[in-house]
Amino acid sequence: MNALAQPVTAQPTAQKMDYVAPQGETKPISLEADGVLDGSGASPGIDAPKIHYGNERGDALKADGVGNSWGGGGSSRSANVGGVFVYIMQDIARTLVQATTTRKVDIIFVLDETASMVDNIRGIRAYVDFLFEAMEREGHDATFGLVTFTDKTKTYGRTNDLGTFKNWLFKIGVDGGGDIAEAGLDGLMAAVKETQFRKGAQRLIVLASDGAFHDADYNGRSAYSLDEVIETLQKAQVRVDVIGIDYLPIQQIALATGGTWRAIPGRGYLEYVPPLTLTVKLFSKLGTLRLENGKIDDQITVYINNPPRPRQLTLTWKVLNPLGERCYGPFTERKGIPDDGSKKIELTPVINDEVFQTMPGVYTIIYRLENEQGQRSILRRTLTF
């Protein structure tokens, strides 16, 4: 099997397997004061988890741990992308047929339509027949929907006609974007909220993107946070299979919903910037996060000498587990700021890992700072157990 098409899956298996914790260390990404990348920082690296495959091609039984250094390769503008998608779409078809347990099934494609995706969309369009034919061959009553996104979303509807669906794909006008992140979380929420799923139909989503996504808990340019979207998908009983970049939160969407992750050909906009995980943020407009080596206790410094001087600061924090689910918090602390000429205040939120550490892997701690003047900032770090 082509290495690009190998899935990573969180589906349970009856076979007992020893856990192999991902190894690596989390390093800060260098950011300017306003949270913009300065291009000099090294990103965190986590070694590849062990993946146990079954006897058939693409039959991944269990992924040991959640990391963020696996997959990749290929070129988003190369002639071999179409050939790679033969394997990817064949494997997607086989995987989704095996996952379908009801006669009726609604499958929604959520596609990034930025310019760097042009060859990937062509590949999906050329070989989506495999999925239509596989569902028909197995006797499933399947419909297919489409949602596209750049920095905003567009919903096309659902159909059981291959020609209609391909016409929708031909109508995608790849353009826009231009930054590292896109509205992937918004696209998933549009698929859940705007698609009229049929009663009694199993709900599946195929997400394809060569970029990271806007997140209310990272850059604030989405109305949704990762854990909120995962909770919505789980409550709606939607499985998400991902064709995406080597980016921990995207992989977590698949793992948390029982789906699979496959590396997308090429690196999209990541071809033009240093390799990033975009999961760590130690500097912001309102404060900085200092990590103590070997300790879980964080110290947040907020500088208050810029006029107008704030009177109160609110800190809220939560923890996401290796599946991207909120497992701790949110907790809120409010602190009054004395009018004494002091230049900074220190906050030391209590993080009790004995409460939330339920599985090995990468945990994400997210802090939100806000004052009564409406100024807001976000700080983030990761922990690997």
Buried (B, 14 or more C-beta within 10 A) or exposed (E): EBEBBBBBBBBEEEEEEEEEBBEBEBBBBBBEEEBEBEEEBEBBBBBBBBBBBEEEBBBBBBBBBBBBBBBBBBBBEEEEBBEBBBBBBBBBBBBBBBBBEEEBBBBBBBBBBBBBBBBBBBBBBBBBBBBBEBBEEEEBBBBBBBBBBBBEBBBBBBBBEBEBBBEBBEEBEBEBBEBBBBBBBBBBBBBBEBBEBBEEBBBBBBBBBBBBBBBBBBBBBBEBBBBBBBBBBBEEEBBBBBBBBBBBBBBBBBBBBBBBBBBBBBBBBBEEEBEBBBBBBBBBBBBBBEBEEEEBEBBBEBEBEEEEBBEEBBBBBBBBBBBBBBBBBEEEEEEEBEEEEEEEBEBEBEBEEEEBBEBBBBBBBBBBBBBEEEEBBBBBBBBBB
